[in-house]
């Protein structure tokens, strides 16, 4: 009972969150797209400070508790940070080696502007379904498709929305996905039972999304010929366009098929692409080195190193293409990593203080019917994504908080596992300071709030799970609720 008394009331617990949202809005207003370079990080740290001060002064929560929770949280995301660095390394090596330029070169000549969006969504769905990773899908084929879309004159926001929609469908439905495994295991549901049950909400959401992308694509103005000609000429005159570069995606696909961990796949693929750059694009590496006093071998080594860790600029003669083929390497991910660390501090403080528990308990009190049970889970999942900044933490917390509630109501565990994924996994990429939202915005070079309105699959999933709950389709009680 003593611990119960220390948990803040919901109104008090919401203060740090309100402060954070206000500070983030101010940061975006003041700095615009540069808010990720420090403004948003400071907002998260100030929100953390408000949470800690309220807890220590009014609820006597010891500082040691915050330190311990932050240490646990940072430990949980350590591999994620390494993956981010590897994604930056991969983005640089795939671009400079000619992998992405080759995919763009042939892609703009094969894909139709009118069917580009729906095709993009389907391709990303299949790749993500096979790989089990939305992050890997977006960092590889997603980046290439974004370039194809630019060449075809398709809006960057629409293309990014199609990429994210497809990638998160595959991630959600793949038995290889870490979020799918986590959601099923956290709720004690067999993973294949979980996946089959998700089809009730996920397949209709994807079908509707594909319909929207198809209609939007058919309305394309068809003035892509000039863009295509400029891009293909610029790419061919700058890079050595060769089908040999496709050995890198093939090698990556083999590693994925063999279920090699994502971190190893990304790193190994980067190294192979780097070797290919030495063979096919030595002139670009020498240009990146930018030091005429170096021998050819030294210049190649320096250019390759910069490709892996630093920013690169390649002159193609086409300004829009120059921007597309520029990369940031591992250094380009540092603002994202900085933001993730600050977001994890805020999430850890909210957990250690008991404020998250307080708010979610207030939500749970509204649980009376089938619809309110599912709706409460959806609202809690969305709230956790915003408050903790990490989908993995949000999945575990949502499952823990509602497991007993669903049991008392007599519902099967698969309803909780499905609702958790519908509420958490697919919406994490829509929150600018969530690890997923930050990562995909950095990799694609498209701000989260820019692509958000076009991520139809991600927006429809929570709505679909609410609709299914209201209709009661496929939802059964295995026993009557406890009194």
BELCOR-V168715 format. One record per run of one state. SS is the DSSP state (~ for helix, > for strand, _ for the rest). FROM is the first residue (numbers start at 1). TO is the last residue. If there is no record, write none. Layout:
# BELCOR-V168715
ss=(SS	SS)
from=(FROM	FROM)
to=(TO	TO)
This chain:
# BELCOR-V168715
ss=(_	~	_	~	_	~	_	~	_	~	_	~	_	~	_	~	_	~	_	~	_	~	_	~	_	~	_	~	_	~	_	~	_	>	_	~	_	>	_	~	_	~	_	~	_	~	_	>	_	~	_	~	_	~	_	~	_	~	_	>	_)
from=(1	2	7	10	14	15	38	39	59	63	97	99	111	113	132	134	152	156	174	178	187	191	219	225	239	243	258	262	281	282	290	296	310	312	313	319	326	327	328	330	354	355	365	370	389	391	410	411	412	413	426	428	431	435	445	448	455	456	472	477	478)
to=(1	6	9	13	14	37	38	58	62	96	98	110	112	131	133	151	155	173	177	186	190	218	224	238	242	257	261	280	281	289	295	309	311	312	318	325	326	327	329	353	354	364	369	388	390	409	410	411	412	425	427	430	434	444	447	454	455	471	476	477	483)
